[in-house]
Amino acid sequence: MLRHQRYERLKNVAKVIKAAGEKHTIKKNKKGDVIVDHAGKKEKYDKINLTKKAGAKTVKAGVKATKDWHKKNG
């Protein structure tokens, strides 16, 4: 496996971050879309497609989009 192939794989590993006091899991689905999964009201999980909403193509870009959104809409 070449170095750049390993780097591409690492960019798309699921990440768990804490934003606005809630746990957010950012991962890619089978289609290749970046999805954020977080607990909404009444502990019901909410999935948001960041590829459509924020144009995120990698998990790293999805993490940045989630953090930026929470900073702006805090």
C-alpha positions in Angstrom: 0.0 0.0 0.0 1.4 3.4 -1.0 1.7 6.2 1.5 -1.0 8.4 -0.1 -3.4 5.5 -0.1 -2.9 5.1 3.7 -3.4 8.8 4.2 -6.7 8.7 2.1 -7.9 5.8 4.3 -7.1 7.6 7.5 -9.0 10.7 6.4 -12.2 8.7 6.2 -12.2 6.9 9.6 -15.2 7.7 11.8 -14.6 10.4 14.3 -16.4 11.1 17.6 -16.4 14.8 18.7 -18.2 16.7 21.4 -19.9 19.9 20.2 -22.5 22.0 22.1 -22.3 19.4 25.0 -23.5 16.5 22.8 -21.6 13.6 21.2 -21.5 13.7 17.4 -20.3 10.8 15.3 -19.1 11.7 11.8 -18.6 8.9 9.3 -19.1 7.9 5.7 -22.0 5.8 4.6 -21.9 3.1 1.9 -22.7 5.6 -0.8 -19.7 7.7 0.2 -21.7 10.6 1.8 -20.4 12.1 5.0 -23.0 11.7 7.8 -23.2 13.2 11.3 -25.2 11.2 13.8 -26.1 13.0 17.1 -28.6 12.8 19.9 -31.4 15.2 19.3 -34.4 15.9 21.5 -35.5 13.1 23.8 -32.3 11.1 23.1 -33.6 10.4 19.6 -30.6 10.2 17.2 -30.7 12.5 14.2 -28.6 11.9 11.0 -27.6 14.8 8.8 -26.0 14.4 5.4 -23.0 16.8 5.5 -22.2 16.1 1.8 -25.5 17.7 0.8 -25.7 20.4 3.5 -22.0 21.5 3.8 -20.3 20.0 0.8 -18.0 17.8 2.9 -16.2 15.1 1.0 -14.1 13.7 3.8 -14.7 12.9 7.5 -12.1 15.6 8.3 -14.1 18.2 6.4 -17.3 16.9 8.1 -15.7 17.5 11.5 -14.8 21.1 10.5 -18.3 21.7 9.2 -19.9 20.5 12.4 -17.6 22.6 14.6 -18.1 25.7 12.5 -21.9 25.2 12.5 -22.0 25.0 16.3 -19.7 28.0 16.7 -22.0 30.1 14.4 -25.3 28.8 15.8 -24.1 28.1 19.3 
